Amino acid sequence: MGEGECLPPLTVSGLTLNDMQAINSIMIWLFRAVSMVYYSRELLPRECFKDTLADIQPTQLSRSPFALPHCPSQDDTSQRHKVLVKGVSLRGDALFDLIEKVVLPDLRLKRMVCFQLLIVADPFKKPMHVLEDYVFTINHDGHTSVDVTMNPKQKSRKKVVVADVVGNIKHSLQNLRHVLMSLDPLPS
């Protein structure tokens, strides 16, 4: 399916997540959250971002977090998120490559527990002057809404419902969006 093609909405309420879907849900959340910070804080040119629907469809949990399978509504901006795209700027491509080639593979291997994003005043003149600090924590022990791994000593694991994960991703990103919208602009 091509990038510009639309998929019909899919409603799946009783299915449970497998390990791959759980990891993909975290990767989707992290990729969208980092994109949201960069877009909202104007850290990259607007052209580096593309609209995607805010709602996460269950079918997306089986695909790459970079896949944009749904066509955004042209008139309802509250139902869209901006996500980073490749091929527009060198800085944008560097961030995309960092996420795609370093962060996401470590998530797949369940080695990443924290991703810290620092916004500094001037990376060359004042690299230690941190203006904003975002810490994205990933819990791999099954105590979060997404059960990413199973403790080998644990006999059974809690089943996670796809609809709950999809709702949690959307709610978390909405909360982050509200926080970002309430911040003062960064100094020039």
Secondary structure, DSSP 4 states (H G I P E B T S, - for coil): --TT---------S-B--HHHHHHHHHHHHHHHHHHHHHHTT-S-GGGEEEEESSPPGGGGGS-TT---SPPPSS-GGGEEEEE-SSS-HHHHHHHHHIIIIIHHHHHTT---EEEEEEEEETTTEEEEEEEEEEEE---SS-SSS-----TT-S-----BHHHHHHHHHHHHHHHHHHHHHSPPPP-
